[in-house]
Amino acid sequence: YEPAEAEIVDLMRSEEDTCRFCQYTLGLMYLLGNCVDQDRENAIKYLTMAAESSVAGAQYWLSLCYPSEHPAHAQWIRAAADLHHAGAMAKV
């Protein structure tokens, strides 16, 4: 990856314990393989951290990490819809 991308990832990781939007961004980066190697386990880790801090986007994307019949899918899609996430609202 480009040096600038590596710096962004390092910055996000340095704030991962306190910045819920850094957690969300890291989760998406790992989920989609943007600036880092795609890694489902890390994606779920970071998205869960952000989702537990009421980041609707993280809740929505985390729900998509699970099959629709999995309890975690229902939990997170409902949580995102409760926070008025448009994508989640369309699915519940």
Buried (B, 14 or more C-beta within 10 A) or exposed (E): EEEEEEEBBEEBEEBBEEBBBBBBBBBBBBBEEBBBEEBEEBBBBBBBBBBBBEBBBBBBBBBBBBEEEEEBBBBBBBBBBBBEBEBBBEBE
